[in-house]
Amino acid sequence: MRYILPAGALTSLNFLRDDYQSERKVDLDQPPSLIGVPTLFGGTDVIARDKQTKFIKKMIVVLRANLAKEEEITTPEQWEANLTASRVVIAACLYVQSQISSPKNNSALYRLINKDLGITDTNYLDDEDKEICFLAANRVVNSSLSAFSDANAALRKVNMKPFTEQEWSDFSKFVSSVSVKKVSTNPYSNYPVTSITQPLFGAAFSYTGATIGYLGGDVISQSSKTMSTKLQITTMVGSSLLMLGTTGPMGVALFSQVIASKLVTAFFSISLAHVLGTTMGILGQGVGIGIGLPLDYAYRLIWKASATIMNYYSNYPNTSQMTGIRIADGKSIMNGIVIEYTPSSDLKTEEEQQTVEITEEGKLLINGKEVTIPDGGVQLPLELINELKAQLKLHEEKVSEEDSSSSTLLATV
């Protein structure tokens, strides 16, 4: 359990075919030349690479309904569906890589897939990661008798050549051949998939209150619109960050590493006045303009802002700087720090814990005691503050338009 799928990695895979053609200087849409360099002497197997790059692209297209952007995720079902679909796409990539002869690193396609997935000497899929991806693919691909026809129907809609019976069968056999070493406790594991091309978990809150990977208890039981703008952040000894809700529910906007990053750094304020870290693991203290942003506004702040903030304020020694989803358990990773969520009632009392709480009034409490923020200290870059303000303004205008439309509709009715 070590591979982290970087944020935006699957978007890069959309351009895999173009990148391959550019690097190898070939046109995969053209039939191979009879006088070309044989593959034995370094030539390109155009026919094989054509099928392989198209296979990955087609699988992404088929699962597109579930590969939502992080900021678009608004239900726990969408989050789990996105994770499942990501695992299936990774399984498709591993399937293609298994067809490449050794030494694999000599293959441009093999290297490009690794590059797009963020696979390096330190961030790679171990046996457990691969098994989980294969199990997810097996569950989705063999979900129903209509999976094959549903997938091809989706491809025809975008004028793509459908999977052949042989292609589908070979991939199905590949992902089903993995030996299961452990039993998943994920409540979605046996969720009935009605169609491979539709949202895997379309019924909102169908598993309300259930544990979803790393999310516990009643954390997911309510919409973000009803959530109190109060949050506790607790850092444990080591490189783990625990985000805790109050006694009330946390809402559904905590389901992505992008959203998690925004919550850690810019949840209640546009600017952070000061950040202080200690060797005992306090993440930092920071409060700026106490505007009490509703979560619906906060989680839509752009990823770039959060990444920049963390680069400025993280006090943890960190060599990987990886940000994304840990594919084995779905936990969010931000700059190498594990993000976990749990109801505050489940928190165990440990002497080495330090809590940082930001209230709706903008007050900062460390271990329950109010902290006065010095006037000096590190400030956010002006351009970053302006960017955050601009994003908030755009979102407020959008919400205002939606409210206006709803009012007009009600008046008409």
C-alpha positions in Angstrom: 0.0 0.0 0.0 2.3 2.7 -1.2 1.2 4.1 -4.6 -0.3 7.5 -4.7 -2.3 8.5 -7.8 -1.4 12.2 -8.3 -4.1 14.7 -8.7 -4.9 15.2 -12.4 -3.0 12.1 -13.5 -5.9 10.5 -15.4 -6.4 13.7 -17.4 -2.8 13.2 -18.7 -3.7 9.7 -19.9 -6.2 11.3 -22.4 -3.1 12.5 -24.3 -1.2 9.2 -24.1 -1.7 8.3 -27.7 -0.6 11.7 -29.0 2.4 11.8 -26.7 3.5 8.4 -27.9 3.2 9.3 -31.6 5.1 12.5 -30.9 8.0 10.7 -29.1 8.2 7.8 -31.6 7.5 10.0 -34.6 4.9 7.6 -35.9 1.3 7.9 -37.1 -0.6 5.0 -35.5 -3.6 5.7 -37.8 -1.5 4.7 -40.8 -0.8 1.1 -41.8 2.8 0.1 -41.0 5.3 0.4 -43.9 6.7 -2.8 -45.5 10.1 -1.3 -45.5 10.1 0.0 -41.9 12.6 -1.0 -39.2 11.7 -4.4 -37.7 10.6 -4.4 -34.1 13.5 -6.7 -33.3 15.9 -3.9 -34.2 14.1 -1.1 -32.4 11.3 -0.5 -34.8 7.7 0.3 -33.6 5.1 -2.3 -33.6 2.5 0.0 -35.0 -0.4 -2.4 -34.9 0.2 -3.4 -31.3 0.7 0.2 -30.1 -2.4 1.3 -32.0 -4.6 -1.2 -30.2 -3.0 -0.6 -26.8 -3.3 3.2 -26.8 -6.8 3.0 -28.1 -7.7 0.4 -25.4 -6.7 2.8 -22.6 -8.5 5.7 -24.2 -11.7 3.7 -24.7 -11.7 2.5 -21.1 -11.4 6.2 -19.9 -14.3 7.1 -22.2 -16.5 4.3 -20.9 -15.8 5.3 -17.3 -16.1 9.0 -17.9 -19.3 9.3 -16.0 -17.5 8.3 -12.8 -14.2 10.2 -13.3 -15.4 13.5 -11.9 -13.2 16.4 -11.2 -12.4 16.7 -7.5 -14.3 20.0 -7.1 -17.4 18.4 -8.7 -17.7 15.7 -6.1 -20.7 16.4 -3.8 -21.7 13.0 -2.5 -19.9 10.1 -0.8 -21.2 7.9 -3.7 -19.5 10.1 -6.2 -16.2 9.9 -4.3 -16.2 6.1 -4.1 -17.2 5.9 -7.7 -14.3 8.1 -8.7 -11.9 6.0 -6.7 -13.3 2.7 -8.2 -13.1 4.1 -11.8 -9.6 5.3 -11.2 -8.6 1.8 -10.1 -10.1 0.3 -13.2 -8.2 2.7 -15.5 -5.0 1.9 -13.6 -5.8 -1.8 -14.1 -6.2 -1.2 -17.9 -2.8 0.5 -17.9 -1.2 -2.4 -16.1 -2.8 -4.7 -18.6 -1.3 -2.9 -21.5 2.1 -2.8 -19.8 2.0 -6.5 -19.3 1.9 -6.9 -23.0 5.2 -5.1 -23.5 8.2 -7.3 -23.9 11.3 -6.9 -21.7 13.3 -4.9 -21.1 10.1 -2.8 -20.5 11.9 0.4 -19.7 13.1 0.5 -23.3 9.5 1.0 -24.4 8.3 4.5 -24.9 4.7 3.5 -24.2 5.7 1.8 -20.9 7.6 4.9 -19.8 4.8 7.3 -20.9 2.2 5.4 -18.9 4.4 5.5 -15.9 5.0 9.2 -16.4 1.2 10.0 -16.7 0.4 7.9 -13.6 3.2 9.5 -11.6 5.0 6.1 -11.2 8.6 6.6 -10.0 11.3 4.7 -8.1 9.6 5.8 -4.8 5.9 6.0 -5.9 5.0 2.7 -7.5 2.3 0.0 -7.2 3.2 -2.8 -4.9 1.4 -6.2 -5.0 -1.4 -5.0 -2.8 -2.0 -1.9 -4.9 -2.2 -4.0 -8.1 -4.5 -6.5 -6.5 -6.9 -3.9 -5.4 -7.0 -2.3 -8.9 -7.5 -5.7 -10.5 -10.3 -6.6 -8.1 -12.1 -3.3 -8.8 -11.7 -3.9 -12.6 -13.0 -7.4 -12.3 -16.0 -6.2 -10.3 -16.9 -3.5 -12.8 -16.1 -5.2 -16.1 -17.9 -8.4 -15.1 -20.6 -6.5 -13.3 -23.4 -7.6 -15.5 -24.1 -9.5 -18.8 -24.7 -6.1 -20.5 -21.4 -4.5 -19.5 -19.8 -5.3 -22.8 -22.7 -3.9 -24.9 -23.1 -0.9 -22.6 -19.4 0.0 -23.0 -19.6 -0.2 -26.7 -22.8 1.8 -26.8 -20.9 4.6 -25.0 -18.1 4.4 -27.5 -20.4 4.6 -30.5 -21.9 7.8 -29.1 -18.5 9.5 -29.4 -17.8 7.8 -32.7 -15.1 5.5 -31.4 -14.6 2.0 -32.6 -16.1 -0.4 -30.1 -14.3 -3.2 -28.2 -14.1 -6.5 -29.9 -15.3 -9.6 -28.2 -11.7 -10.8 -28.0 -10.4 -7.5 -26.4 -13.1 -7.6 -23.8 -12.6 -11.2 -23.0 -8.8 -10.9 -22.8 -9.0 -8.0 -20.3 -11.7 -9.7 -18.3 -9.6 -12.9 -18.0 -6.6 -10.8 -17.0 -8.2 -8.9 -14.2 -10.1 -12.0 -12.9 -7.0 -14.1 -12.7 -5.6 -12.3 -9.6 -5.7 -14.3 -6.4 -7.5 -12.6 -3.6 -5.4 -12.3 -0.5 -7.7 -10.4 1.8 -11.3 -9.5 2.2 -12.4 -5.9 1.7 -14.4 -4.2 4.4 -15.6 -1.5 2.0 -19.4 -1.4 2.1 -19.5 -0.6 -1.6 -17.6 -3.7 -2.7 -20.7 -5.7 -3.6 -22.8 -2.7 -4.7 -24.8 -3.7 -7.7 -23.5 -2.0 -10.9 -26.4 -1.6 -13.2 -24.3 -0.2 -16.1 -20.6 0.3 -16.6 -21.2 3.6 -18.4 -23.5 5.1 -15.8 -22.6 6.5 -12.3 -21.7 3.5 -10.3 -23.4 4.8 -7.2 -26.2 7.0 -8.5 -28.5 6.9 -5.5 -27.5 9.8 -3.3 -26.8 8.8 0.3 -27.8 5.2 -0.3 -25.2 4.2 2.2 -25.6 7.2 4.6 -23.8 6.7 7.8 -21.6 3.8 6.5 -17.9 3.8 6.6 -16.5 4.6 3.2 -12.8 3.7 3.1 -11.3 6.2 5.5 -14.5 8.1 6.4 -16.3 7.1 9.6 -19.6 7.1 11.4 -22.0 10.0 10.8 -19.4 12.1 9.0 -21.2 11.6 5.7 -24.8 11.8 6.9 -25.6 15.4 5.9 -25.2 17.8 3.0 -22.4 20.3 3.3 -25.1 23.1 3.3 -26.2 22.1 6.8 -22.7 21.8 8.2 -21.5 24.0 11.0 -18.4 26.0 10.0 -16.4 24.7 12.8 -13.5 22.3 12.4 -10.8 20.7 14.5 -7.4 19.7 13.1 -5.3 17.3 15.1 -1.8 16.3 14.2 -0.4 13.1 15.4 3.2 12.2 16.0 4.5 11.2 12.6 3.4 12.2 9.1 -0.3 11.8 9.6 -3.0 14.6 9.8 -6.4 13.9 11.3 -9.3 16.2 10.5 -12.1 16.0 13.1 -15.7 17.2 12.9 -17.6 18.6 15.8 -20.5 16.7 17.3 -22.5 17.5 14.3 -22.0 15.9 10.8 -19.1 17.0 8.6 -20.9 17.1 5.2 -20.0 15.6 1.9 -17.3 18.0 0.7 -14.5 16.1 2.5 -14.2 13.4 -0.2 -11.2 14.4 -2.2 -7.6 15.3 -1.6 -8.1 18.6 -3.4 -11.0 19.5 -1.1 -9.0 18.2 1.9 -6.1 20.5 1.1 -8.4 23.5 0.9 -10.0 22.7 4.2 -6.6 22.3 5.9 -5.4 25.7 4.7 -8.1 28.1 3.7 -11.3 26.9 5.2 -12.4 29.9 7.1 -10.3 32.8 5.8 -9.0 34.3 2.7 -5.6 35.1 4.2 -3.7 33.4 7.0 -1.9 35.8 9.3 0.7 33.6 10.8 1.7 29.9 10.9 3.7 28.4 13.7 5.0 24.8 13.7 6.5 22.8 16.6 8.5 19.6 16.8 5.6 18.0 18.7 3.5 18.0 15.5 1.2 21.0 15.7 0.4 21.6 12.1 0.3 25.4 12.6 -1.8 28.2 13.8 -3.4 30.6 11.4 -6.5 32.7 11.1 -7.2 35.7 9.0 -10.4 37.3 8.0 -13.1 35.5 10.1 -15.7 35.4 7.4 -17.1 32.0 8.3 -17.2 30.6 4.7 -19.8 28.0 4.2 -18.3 24.7 3.1 -20.1 25.0 -0.2 -17.9 28.1 -1.0 -14.7 26.8 0.6 -14.4 23.5 -1.1 -14.6 25.2 -4.6 -11.5 27.2 -4.0 -9.0 26.3 -6.7 -6.4 23.5 -6.1 -3.5 25.8 -7.1 -4.2 28.0 -4.1 -4.1 25.1 -1.7 -1.0 23.6 -3.1 0.8 27.0 -2.9 -0.3 27.5 0.7 1.0 24.1 1.7 4.3 24.8 0.0 4.6 27.9 2.1 3.4 26.6 5.4 4.1 22.9 5.8 6.6 22.2 8.5 7.0 18.5 8.0 10.2 17.1 6.5 9.0 15.6 3.3 11.0 14.1 0.5 8.2 12.8 -1.8 6.0 15.9 -1.9 3.3 13.7 -3.3 -0.3 14.8 -3.4 -3.1 12.6 -4.6 -5.1 9.5 -3.6 -3.5 6.5 -2.0 -5.0 4.0 -4.3 -5.1 1.0 -1.9 -7.4 2.6 0.7 -8.5 5.8 -0.9 -6.9 8.1 1.7 -6.0 11.6 0.7 -2.3 12.5 0.6 -1.3 16.1 0.6 2.4 16.9 0.2 3.3 13.5 1.6 1.0 13.9 4.6 -1.9 11.4 5.1 -5.3 13.1 5.6 -7.8 11.1 7.6 -11.3 12.0 8.9 -13.3 10.7 11.8 -16.0 12.0 14.2 -14.5 13.8 17.1 -16.3 11.5 19.4 -14.1 8.7 18.2 -10.9 10.5 19.1 -8.8 8.7 21.6 -7.1 10.7 24.3 -3.3 10.7 23.8 -0.9 13.0 25.6 1.0 13.7 22.4 -2.0 15.1 20.6 -2.3 18.8 20.0 -5.6 20.3 18.7 -6.1 23.3 16.5 -9.7 24.6 16.4 -11.0 27.5 14.3 -14.4 28.8 15.4 -17.1 30.4 13.4 -16.1 33.8 14.8 -12.6 33.4 13.5 -11.1 32.6 16.9 -8.2 30.2 17.1 -7.9 27.7 20.0 -4.9 25.5 20.7 -5.9 22.7 23.1 -9.0 24.6 24.0 -7.2 27.8 24.8 -7.6 31.0 22.7 -4.4 32.0 21.0 -3.5 35.6 20.0 -2.0 35.8 16.6 1.0 38.1 16.3 0.8 40.9 13.7 4.0 39.8 12.1 4.9 36.5 10.5 4.7 34.9 7.1 2.0 36.3 4.9 0.3 34.8 1.8 1.5 36.2 -1.5 -0.8 39.0 -2.6 -1.5 37.3 -6.0 -2.7 34.3 -4.1 -5.1 36.3 -1.9 -6.5 38.0 -5.0 -6.9 34.7 -6.7 -8.9 33.3 -3.8 -11.0 36.4 -3.7 -11.8 36.1 -7.4 -12.7 32.5 -7.1 -15.0 33.2 -4.2 -16.7 36.1 -6.1 -17.3 33.8 -9.1 -18.8 31.1 -7.0 -21.0 33.6 -5.1 -22.3 34.9 -8.4 -23.0 31.4 -9.6 -24.9 30.6 -6.4 -26.8 33.8 -6.7 -27.8 33.0 -10.3 -29.0 29.5 -9.2 -31.0 31.0 -6.4 -32.5 33.5 -8.7 -33.5 30.8 -11.2 -35.1 28.7 -8.4 -37.1 31.7 -7.3 -38.3 32.4 -10.8 -39.3 28.8 -11.2 -41.3 28.8 -7.9 -43.0 32.0 -8.9 -44.0 30.6 -12.2 -45.4 27.4 -10.6 
